[in-house]
Amino acid sequence: MNSGIKKLIGANMDIDFSNINFGNSQCPWNIEDKTNEHKCALKNISICKYFCGIQYLDSVMCSYPHENLSVLQQDEIDRQMK
């Protein structure tokens, strides 16, 4: 990794696609379930099982319909997962 970049773990953030003014993407899981319940990450609660991270500047990496741990390589995961 570039020495000018730090990986900060444990941020509290809400990530979803509820504001169409910021882009035209929609959660593929919500589309399939015909709902708006699913969130990529919800502050102090959870991270979606399809969430694979954020790419600069603000693109969500999503693996739906395959769970994130089934598609990510070990070197793409920053801690031990159970």
C-alpha positions in Angstrom: 0.0 0.0 0.0 1.1 3.6 -0.7 2.9 5.0 2.4 0.7 8.1 2.2 -2.5 6.0 2.7 -3.7 4.6 6.0 -6.4 2.0 6.4 -8.7 3.1 9.2 -10.8 0.4 10.7 -14.0 0.8 12.7 -15.6 3.9 11.2 -19.3 4.4 12.0 -21.1 5.2 8.7 -24.4 4.8 7.1 -24.2 3.6 3.4 -27.3 3.1 1.2 -28.8 4.3 -2.1 -31.7 6.2 -0.7 -30.8 9.6 -2.3 -31.1 9.5 -6.1 -29.6 13.1 -6.2 -26.1 11.5 -5.6 -26.2 9.0 -8.4 -28.5 6.6 -10.2 -27.4 3.3 -8.6 -29.8 1.0 -6.7 -29.1 -1.9 -4.4 -29.6 -5.1 -6.4 -30.9 -6.9 -3.4 -33.6 -4.3 -2.8 -34.5 -4.5 -6.5 -34.9 -8.3 -6.3 -36.9 -8.1 -3.0 -38.9 -5.0 -4.2 -38.0 -3.1 -1.0 -35.8 -0.4 0.4 -34.9 -2.2 3.6 -31.4 -3.4 2.7 -28.5 -1.1 3.5 -24.8 -1.6 2.7 -23.7 -0.5 6.2 -25.7 0.8 9.0 -24.1 2.9 11.8 -23.5 0.9 15.0 -25.5 -2.1 13.7 -24.2 -4.1 10.7 -22.4 -4.5 7.4 -24.3 -6.2 4.5 -23.2 -9.7 3.6 -22.6 -8.5 0.0 -20.7 -5.3 0.9 -17.1 -5.5 -0.2 -15.9 -2.0 0.6 -15.7 1.5 -0.9 -13.6 2.5 -3.9 -12.4 6.1 -4.1 -14.3 8.4 -4.2 -17.5 6.9 -3.2 -18.4 3.8 -5.2 -19.7 0.9 -3.1 -18.3 -2.5 -4.0 -21.1 -5.0 -3.9 -21.0 -8.8 -4.6 -24.8 -9.5 -4.7 -26.0 -12.2 -5.1 -22.8 -13.9 -3.9 -21.8 -13.3 -0.2 -18.7 -11.1 0.1 -16.6 -13.8 1.8 -17.2 -16.2 -1.1 -15.9 -13.8 -3.7 -13.1 -11.8 -1.9 -9.6 -13.1 -1.8 -7.9 -13.5 1.6 -5.6 -10.5 0.9 -8.6 -8.3 0.2 -9.9 -8.9 3.8 -8.3 -6.8 6.5 -9.0 -9.1 9.5 -9.8 -12.6 10.5 -13.4 -13.4 9.8 -15.4 -16.2 11.5 
